[in-house]
Amino acid sequence: MTHWNRTRSALEWSTFFGVCTWLIASGITNKMTGVHVWVIILSRVLMGLMVSFTKQISIPWWVRGLIVGVVVNIPVGLVMNGFPDFGNGLGFTYMMVTGAIVGVLIELALLHREKELKAQSESK
């Protein structure tokens, strides 16, 4: 998979998972404002961008997804913790847990896409 295809696919999947994370957060609190929504979605898009650029690190894919998910979401979790409906550690915990899960899911989606492209190129 070329670098551009990997980046594009990672950004598409991370945007999808960002919307899913926002919908889950909306179930926790019904008072999501535009700022809350954009913080969640843009943090996931940043994760997708970071995942696409960390392919060169020679560690297992799921560890790479976990690391990117946690590292990107430390500052975002602190910001979310300051929001009124996510205080007392709920915002930080929510962003760390969902960030780690989404990081692994993005890596899994990219791994699956790479296998599909490899199978297509071998069949030609």
N, C-alpha and C positions, 0 to 999 in steps of 0.2 A: 504494500500500500504506500503510495507516495505521501510525502509529508503534507501536501495540501489536502489530499483526500482524507487523511487522518485528522487533520485540524478541522476541516469542514464537518466531518462526521461527529467528532467530539463536541463541537459547538451545537450541532443539531440535537444530539442526545442530551447534552447538559441543559439546554433550554427546555426541553421536554421535562426532564427531571426537576428543573427549577419550578416549572408550573405545578407539577405534582406536589412538590414540597410546600409551595404556597397554599395549595388546596388543603393539604393536611393541616397546615398551621391555621387556616381559616376555621377548621373544625375545633381547634383548641380555643380560639377566641374569635368572636364575631366582629371585632373592632379593628380589622386590618385596614390601614390607610394606604394611600399610594406609596408613601415612603417605605412602609414595611414590605409591601409587595415587591418593590424594586430592589430592596436590599437582598431579599431572598433569591430572586431570580438572577440578579447580576452576580451574586456570589457563586451560584451554580455555573453560570457561563464562564466566570473566571476559573473555576475548577476544571471545566472542559478544556479551556485553553492551556492550563498548566499540565493537564494529563497528556495533551497532544505533544507538548514540548519535552516531556520527561521520558519519552520512549527509549532514549539512549542509555538511561540508567539501568544497569544490569541486575535488577532484582525481580522477583516474581511479580506478575502483573497485579495481583490482588494486594500485595504489600504496597506497591506504588500507588494504587488507588486509595488505600487507607491513609498513607502518608500525605498525599495531596489533599484529601478530604479534611484531614485534621488540621494541617498547617494553614490552609486557606481560611478555614472557618474559625480559627482562634480569634482574630480581630472582629470578624463578623458576629461571632457569638457574644463578644463583649458589647458590641453595639446593640444587638437584639436584647440583651439583658437590661439595657437602659430604657427600653420601650415599656410603657406602663403595664401592658397586659402580659409581658414576658419577664417580669421581675423575679427576684428571689432565686436566681440561678436557672429558671426554666428556659429562658432564651438561649443561654450558653449551652445548656445540656441538649436542647432541641437541635441547635445548629451543629453541635459536635457529632451527635448520633446520626442525624440525617446526612451530614456531610460525609462521614465515613462510609455510610451505606451507598450514597450516590456516587462517591469516588470509585468504589468497587464496581458498581453497576455500569458506569461509563467505560471503565476498562474492559469489563465483560462484553459490552456491546461492540467496542472496537476490536476485541479479539475475535468475536464472531464474524464481524465484517471482513477482517483480514483473511480468515479462513475461507469465506465465500469468494473473495477475489482471487485467492490462490487456486481454489478449485476451478473457477472459471478460466483462469489462464492456463491451467494444465489440460483442460478439456479441449482447448483450441488447437 
